[in-house]
Amino acid sequence: MADHGLLSSKPLRAAYSTIDATDLRDLIASTYPFESPFECGLLNRGFNDVYLLRFPDGRSKIARLSSRRARGESNVAYETSLLCHLKAAGGDVAAPLSTNTGALSIEVYAAEGRRSLVVFEFLAGDPPGTDLQDTKAMAASLATLHRLAQDYSGPASHYVLDLQHLVIRPLQRLLNHASMDDLLAGRLREIASSLIAKIEATTQLTTVFCHGDCHGGNTFMTSSPDGRRVGSFFDFDDGGPGYLAYDLAVYLWAVLLNNRELELSAEQSEQWRCFVDGYREVSPLSPSDYSAIALFVSARHFWFLGEYASRSGEWGSAALPPEWLEKQVGKLEQWGALETP
């Protein structure tokens, strides 16, 4: 008789697990005041797992299961409270929905440990893409959210979007990555040191409650009854108190990301101009904040690369191959000469 070996003495720990949609539906049905039956399906696997809930009357809701992240514990107490504040003040956001007991989130015990679950309102519409009118409206909506959040007094954020969060800790995650070599590490340290010095030398920077991820994909556009375009925001998971220049730089970073040249194309320049004009229609933008946007494009890229580096246990080290990292370091070196368009 063939010997197939012994089972391990205990289950091996998971770095990441995808929760079965049927099990998640049953958990939501037992925890939230929703009429049954409803469907639940995995919509997107990314930095978090997003599920679409469909109800017999045609309505939908979104369930987001937060991933365990290198930054530390979930920030949902702050995020959900801020969203409730913004919604009550008239902000266009996807608000969290309450459980049977009035909680705005629950903890789910997955194979890898606790993960936070939040169910949100469903937002209709589509991202603004490159439409200039929608780009302007999205920026105006972002400015409105910044203004409405000024008197927020709920639970504090676990994370502040400062240089430690955006550059220093992400740099360390990159330096620890399997694809990193001494030459690349030295170049990254030099870029980060120069960037930090420039930002620290910049005075009178405004701080706001940042969305943290306003690249265009986390905003859905619709038309109001009077024909006005409205940008509604979701996915505040990477938000927190931070620099206004950073929250605006995320959009410029997204525009520049696939460019080989430092300069924007004519179409991209018009897109960026509409974004800035839309923001300024609602809220002022000081010369100091505006000039600093270019610096925070690089800070955003450090944060982005650090997030990828921190996921090696889930995605594998091959997700950041040496050749790709080399290109990203080159991009950061190029952006060292960037000025806000």
GISUL-V513181 format. One record per residue. RES is the residue in one small letter. SS is DSSP state (H for helix, E for strand, L for the rest). OMEGA is omega as a letter, one per 30 degrees, with the letter a starting at -180 (999 if undefined). D_CENTER is the distance of its C-alpha to the mean C-alpha in whole Angstrom. Layout:
res=<RES/RES>
ss=<SS/SS>
omega=<OMEGA/OMEGA>
d_center=<D_CENTER/D_CENTER>
This chain:
res=<m/a/d/h/g/l/l/s/s/k/p/l/r/a/a/y/s/t/i/d/a/t/d/l/r/d/l/i/a/s/t/y/p/f/e/s/p/f/e/c/g/l/l/n/r/g/f/n/d/v/y/l/l/r/f/p/d/g/r/s/k/i/a/r/l/s/s/r/r/a/r/g/e/s/n/v/a/y/e/t/s/l/l/c/h/l/k/a/a/g/g/d/v/a/a/p/l/s/t/n/t/g/a/l/s/i/e/v/y/a/a/e/g/r/r/s/l/v/v/f/e/f/l/a/g/d/p/p/g/t/d/l/q/d/t/k/a/m/a/a/s/l/a/t/l/h/r/l/a/q/d/y/s/g/p/a/s/h/y/v/l/d/l/q/h/l/v/i/r/p/l/q/r/l/l/n/h/a/s/m/d/d/l/l/a/g/r/l/r/e/i/a/s/s/l/i/a/k/i/e/a/t/t/q/l/t/t/v/f/c/h/g/d/c/h/g/g/n/t/f/m/t/s/s/p/d/g/r/r/v/g/s/f/f/d/f/d/d/g/g/p/g/y/l/a/y/d/l/a/v/y/l/w/a/v/l/l/n/n/r/e/l/e/l/s/a/e/q/s/e/q/w/r/c/f/v/d/g/y/r/e/v/s/p/l/s/p/s/d/y/s/a/i/a/l/f/v/s/a/r/h/f/w/f/l/g/e/y/a/s/r/s/g/e/w/g/s/a/a/l/p/p/e/w/l/e/k/q/v/g/k/l/e/q/w/g/a/l/e/t/p>
ss=<L/L/L/L/L/L/L/L/L/L/L/L/L/L/L/L/L/L/L/L/H/H/H/H/H/H/H/H/H/H/H/E/L/L/L/L/L/E/E/E/E/E/E/E/E/L/L/L/E/E/E/E/E/E/E/L/L/L/L/E/E/E/E/E/E/L/L/L/E/L/L/E/L/L/L/H/H/H/H/H/H/H/H/H/H/H/H/H/L/L/L/L/E/L/L/E/L/L/E/L/L/L/L/L/L/E/E/E/E/E/L/L/E/E/E/E/E/E/E/E/E/L/L/L/L/E/L/L/L/L/L/H/H/H/H/H/H/H/H/H/H/H/H/H/H/H/H/H/H/H/H/L/L/L/L/L/L/L/L/L/E/L/H/H/H/H/H/H/H/H/H/H/H/H/H/L/L/L/L/L/L/H/H/H/H/H/H/H/H/H/H/H/H/H/H/H/H/H/H/H/H/L/L/L/L/L/E/E/E/E/L/L/L/L/L/L/L/L/E/E/E/E/E/L/L/L/L/L/E/E/E/E/E/L/L/L/L/L/L/E/E/E/E/H/H/H/H/H/H/H/H/H/H/H/H/H/L/L/L/L/L/L/L/L/L/H/H/H/H/H/H/H/H/H/H/H/H/H/H/H/H/H/L/L/L/L/H/H/H/H/H/H/H/H/H/H/H/H/H/H/H/H/H/H/H/H/H/H/H/L/L/H/H/H/H/L/H/H/H/H/L/H/H/H/H/H/H/H/H/H/H/H/H/H/H/L/L/L/L/L/L>
omega=<a/l/a/l/a/l/l/a/l/l/l/a/l/l/a/l/l/a/l/a/l/l/l/l/a/l/l/a/a/a/a/a/a/l/l/f/l/a/l/l/l/a/a/l/a/l/l/l/a/a/l/l/l/a/a/a/l/l/l/l/a/l/a/l/a/l/l/a/a/a/l/a/l/a/a/l/l/a/a/l/l/l/l/l/a/a/a/a/l/l/l/a/l/a/l/l/a/l/l/a/l/l/a/l/l/l/l/l/l/a/a/a/a/l/a/l/l/l/a/l/l/l/l/l/a/l/a/a/l/l/a/l/a/l/l/l/l/l/l/l/l/l/l/l/l/a/a/a/a/a/l/a/a/a/a/l/l/a/l/a/a/a/l/a/a/a/a/l/l/l/a/l/l/a/a/a/a/a/a/l/a/a/l/a/l/l/l/l/a/l/a/a/l/a/a/a/a/a/l/l/a/a/l/l/a/l/a/l/a/l/l/a/a/l/l/a/a/l/l/a/l/l/l/l/l/l/l/l/a/l/l/a/l/l/l/a/a/a/l/l/a/a/l/a/l/a/l/a/a/l/l/l/a/l/a/a/a/l/l/a/l/a/l/l/l/a/l/l/l/l/l/l/l/l/a/l/l/l/a/l/a/a/l/l/a/l/a/l/a/a/a/a/a/l/a/l/l/l/l/a/l/l/a/l/l/l/l/a/a/a/a/l/l/a/a/a/l/l/l/a/a/a/l/l/l/l/a/l/l/l/l/l/l/a/l/l/a/l/a/a/999>
d_center=<55/52/50/46/45/44/41/39/39/36/33/31/27/24/21/19/21/20/21/24/23/27/27/23/25/28/26/24/28/29/27/26/28/28/31/32/32/28/27/23/22/19/17/14/14/11/8/10/13/13/17/19/22/25/28/31/31/29/26/22/20/16/16/13/14/12/12/14/13/14/13/15/16/13/12/13/16/15/12/15/17/15/15/18/19/18/19/23/23/22/19/17/15/14/16/17/20/23/24/28/28/26/23/20/18/20/21/21/23/22/24/22/22/20/17/16/16/16/17/16/18/18/17/19/19/17/15/17/17/20/22/23/23/20/18/20/20/16/16/19/17/14/17/19/16/16/20/20/18/20/23/20/22/21/20/18/15/15/13/14/12/15/17/17/13/12/16/18/17/15/18/20/18/19/22/23/22/25/25/25/28/30/30/26/26/28/27/23/25/26/23/21/25/25/22/22/25/25/22/24/27/25/26/25/22/20/18/16/14/10/8/6/4/8/9/11/10/8/11/15/18/21/25/26/30/31/29/26/23/20/16/15/11/9/6/6/6/4/7/11/14/14/15/15/16/12/11/13/13/10/12/15/13/12/16/17/16/19/21/24/25/24/25/24/26/28/25/22/24/25/21/20/23/22/19/20/23/21/19/23/25/23/22/24/23/25/26/25/21/22/23/20/18/19/19/15/15/16/14/11/13/14/11/10/13/13/11/13/16/15/15/19/20/18/18/21/22/23/19/19/23/25/25/22/21/24/23/19/22/24/21/20/24/24/21/23/26/23/24/22/24>
